Each structure stands twice: as C-alpha cells, then as structure tokens.
C-alpha cells in the first residue's frame, strides 16, 4: 500500500473530501496540518502555491478534486457506468462552483448576497437530481455524496440552516454520517473552526 501524506490547514474545507475517502477505505495517512497564520512562510514550497496536496510515496500531487477523484476511483466510489460518472461529476462541479466563487474573505453582506443569489438554483437542482434516491448515483454511495456533506459543513458555518428547505439533501447528509467509517472519522477528527 502506498504511503499517503495530506497537507492542508486545520480546516475541514477542501481537505475533508480527501480525509473522508481515506476514512471510508480505512487507509492510513499522515494528516499534516499547517497553521493558517504561518501559511505565507510555506506557500512557495508547494506546487502552484496551494494546498491541499497529497504526497503518494513522496511524490506531491495538487488540486483537491483531482486527488479525490483519483482516490475515489481506487476506492470504488465512482460511477458504475460512464453516465453515472457524468452525473456524479456534474454534482461535484455544481457544488465546487459554489465553493470557488464564495467570497470567503468578504464581509457578511457579500457572503449573504452571494448565498441569496447563487445557492437556490444549485441546491434546488441538486434536490431534484437526488429526489427520493438514497444516493446521488441511486443505490450506491459515491464521493459526490461525501462532497455534499463537506460543502454543507463549509456553508453551514456561515449561515446556519442554509439548506433547511431541501429535505432530500438534509437526509443525504444524515445517511453519510451513518456510514460507520465516516461516523468514526467525524468522532475522532481534530477540532477545527471550518
């Protein structure tokens, strides 16, 4: 088995999808967390000046979703058909659009305006896509289900109850938390603000 080292801040954020996949597969990994205030001193030593990164047997790879997609394929958390993968990737990309464009450094007014404008169409679309299915792919869990849960955590921090109008998505979050390996990770993971 390869040696894995994840480097990110002490946030859930973009690193948590990777941690969820490692947890789900009971894959040992080093969870290296950089103090966010010390990031400027470390930034130039990382590819593209960004984290998270994952080292696999000492080789550094970047881009959280590329890493997660790779690990998801190894873990059997991708689609059973190319069309399933298309739908899974669409869910992930819609959520990632919200994460990428969110004004993380902005004031509360900007954050609220963004959420008011951009969240309803995406969350309504995901609610409809999920419908009464157990998982986004239907009868089996994928990394898209994990990514929804991760994104929920990021946005719930800024606006508690932001997803209350979407019962299927809330039920999906509950199902993700009931997966034994994910429940165990949530119970033991380090405390973090985001």
Secondary structure by P-SEA (a helix, b strand, c coil): cbbbbbbbccccccaaaaaaaaaaacbbbbbcccccccccccccccccccccbbbccccccccaaaaaaaaaaaaccccccaaaaaaaaaaaaaaaaaaaaccccccaaaaaaaaacccaaaaaaaaaaaccccccccccccaaaaaaaaaaaaaaaaccccccccaaaaaaaaaaaaaaaaaaaaaccccccc
